[in-house]
Amino acid sequence: MKQIMASPFYTKVQSTLCRSLVVSSIALAGFSPLSVSAQQYDSSLKGTVLVDSWRQDDAIWKDKIIPAFNKHYPNIKITYRSPEGLTSFLDDLNTNLEKGSAGDLIACRPFDGSLKLFTQGHLSDITEMAGMENFPSFALSPWQTDSGAQTFCLPMASVIHGFFYNKEVFKKLDLSVPKTTAEFNHVLNMIKNNGQYVPLAIGTNDKWEASTMGFQNIGPNYWKGEDGRLGLINGTERFDSPKYRQVFQELANWSKFLGKGYQTRKYADSIELFKTGKAAIYPAGSWDISTFTGQLDFGVFPPPVEKRGDECYFSNHTDIGIGLNTKAQNNPAAKALLEWMTTAEYAELLTNAIPGFFSLSNHFFEVENPIAKEMMGWRNECDSTIRSAAQILSRGKQSFEAQIDQTSVAVLNGTMTPEQATQLVQAGLDSWYVPQREAKVASLICQE
């Protein structure tokens, strides 16, 4: 059986000149790298480890991850702690860090949120930790200083964007899986005209849903993946260009396919619509594979391209890492767990225990879930990228990510035109980010 490497990769190449325009690095001092453990799998090692994460994977850790680790370290007790509410993790973490009661290991968002914890002295430098060589540079970069000199979280998993579809509905209505935007809109019109199903299960009550499963889902095909994402960072492209307006135009077109009351529809409501067979297509993140597995017969397809034969792009976002609390630097049990999480054993366990979360390591293994396997296989056909708002651009007072949330909702709700949306976001970037103010100049340089 063919083995598949469970980490994504980005194949787009940027010119050296344009790459050099990226913001200069942040100078950090006062952090020393961890010492590398001399002996791996010391079964006599004793201790306790508290793991803090926003992911409510308590049962998976209890039933699968902890038992696997304890085969090597039977005398280490691990407790996995997650909040009851998805939005309370950061508040709880900040409170616990202040009180000194935060976990020994802490789940890390990519880029700036975790970088801030590092600069504040809450996360340890793990650059030289044993096992870090198992992760490629693109996987490490979301948890490194801007210069790449220091790594403060271990890469864990990425998530992939696309569309789930109800196979029974497609068969009943004699629909084919769409490859292009024209075919996608034809399918949506056929479903709408049938009148039995909501064509697209997405709402605008929770702003992140519209931007993450809408804008960041279909956008890479318009801005050409990493070329466009890095173009905004280094100032060779502007957000008020036609490609970003086209993304919003496609989102605006979605509004007539969302069904009644989508403006008050929450993320949980969208899930329920698709799970119960009342909606035909679900703009998805791979993290929801487990949500629907066993509930209905569903398939998956990547974001449609403009016309057949076009180069395709999709978002394979570096989503979660894990770092060592500086107050746990003298806890050998915590270091042992973190080092074990660099192994092939953990990479395979994570990917198959939580389908849709793909290990970022270089290890090869078989992916079991068919939907997860199909989504991961897209990288053999298309170029992958990460969410455009994740790196650097949301550091200003006018947060790029918050503005994408705001404009995606407004465009879907019909309260803002695509032109207005791009102008608003561009103005936000211009208000603080020098490379965007000078984007036209940089663009001319890179075209020479």
Disulfide bonds with the S-S distance in Angstrom:
Cys18-Cys446 1.93
Cys108-Cys153 2.09
Cys312-Cys382 1.94
